[in-house]
Amino acid sequence: ACGCTKCWKPEGALFSVVAVAGSADVTVTENGDKLKVVDSSALILRHACTGCGVHMYGPVERDHAFKGLSFIHPERFEEDGWSPPGFAAFVSSIIESGVDPSRMAGIRAQLKSIGLEPYDCLSPGLMDYIATWTAKKSGALAA
């Protein structure tokens, strides 16, 4: 789950549901002509429908630990079988969307109660992955 202000969320939702797949495995099967990149300067190139605004997928194409991955919204899938969210990222960012800060303790408690550890960045495993990629790129660790 993601609380950042850039991810698409269904009407009334505080968090989006986001999955990650290899970009080579992501295919637009219909209406690709309706998709437009929301912000070409962003790391995640979110492709949104020009008709309804829904973000369909967002590949990472520039030099980054996530290059070659695409962020997708499984709540838009028609098929079953996708993995449930494993954590909640950028939780404090929902304040930037207008959530009263006094609600945050309750929101974090609710996330924990459904098995989603709340983070104000990414999960420790993903932060370690990014740091490892950066260290290898800089030469601090062997590639």
N, C-alpha and C positions, 0 to 999 in steps of 0.2 A: 504494500500500500504506500502511496506517496501523497504528502501534504503540500508539495511545492506549488508555487503559483503558476507554473508553466504547464503542468500536466492537465489534460482534459479531465473533467469530472462530470458525471451525470448530474442533472439538475438537483440541487439540494444536498449533494454529497460533500463532505469535508475532505475526503481522500479519494484518490483514483486507485484502481487496481492495475498494476503494471507487471508484465512478464517480459523476459528477455530471451531472445532467440538469435541464432546466427543469421546475419543479414542474407546470406545465400539461401536460407531456408524460408524467407519471407517473400510471398508472392501476392501481388494485388490481382485478384481474379476478375473484378468488375469495376467499372467507373473510375479507372485510374486517371482519366482526363479531368475529373472533378477535384483531384487532390492538388494542394498547393502547400509548399513549405511555409510554416508560420513565421519563423525567424531564422534566416539563413546564417546569422552570426552565432547562433547557439550551438553547443556541442551536439546535442540531440536534434537532428533535423526533423522536427515533428511535421508529418504530412497530414493536413486536415482537409476535410470535405468543405469545398467552397459553398455548398448548399446549406449544410446544417451545422458546420463548425466542429464536428466530432473529429478528434485526432485518431487516425487509424494506425500509424506506425511511425517510428522515429529512428532511423539508422544513425550510427556514429561513423563518420567517414574520415575525420581528420586524425592526426597522430595522437592517440590516447590509449590508455589501457583497455577501453571499451570499443576500440576501432574494430569494425567487422560485426558488431552486435546491433540488433534493433530492439527498441523498446516498443511493446505492443500492448493493447488493452484487451485482455481476455474476456472482459464483460461483454465485448462485442462479438465474441465467437458464437457460432451456431452449434458447434460440436462440444461434447462433454470430454472430460479427461485431462484438462489442464490442472496444473498444481495450484493449490491455494497459496495466498500470500504467506511469506515466512517472517516478515517484520514490517514495521511502519517507519518510513524514512521522512525526513524533513518535517517532523511533527510541529515544531514551533512556527513553521511557515504559514500554518492556517490562520495565525493571528493577522498576517499580512492580507489575508482575504476577508478580514472583518470579524473573526471570531473573538469574543471577549476573552482577554487573557485569564480572567478569573475562572474560566471553564477548563483550563488546560489540565489541571490535576485530575479532574473527573474524566476527561477524554483519554489521558494516558492510562488511567486505571481501567477504563473500558477496553482499550486496546489490549492491555495485558490480560484482561479476563477472557479474551477470545484468542489468546495465544500469540498476539503480535507484540513483540518487544518494540517499544517506541524509541526512535533515535532522532537526533536533530541533524544528522548527516546520513551516511549509509551505515549498514551493519558493520561490525568489526571485521568480519571476513572480507567484505568488499573493500573496506578501507585498507586492509592489509594487501589485497590484490593490487590496488592502485599504487600503494607505496612501493611494493615489490617491483612493479612495472617501471615506476619512476627511478628507483635505485639501479635497476639493470640498464636503463636508458642512459643514466648519468655515469655509469661505471662504478658506482659504489658497491654493487653486487655483480658477480659474474653473470653474463647473459646466458 
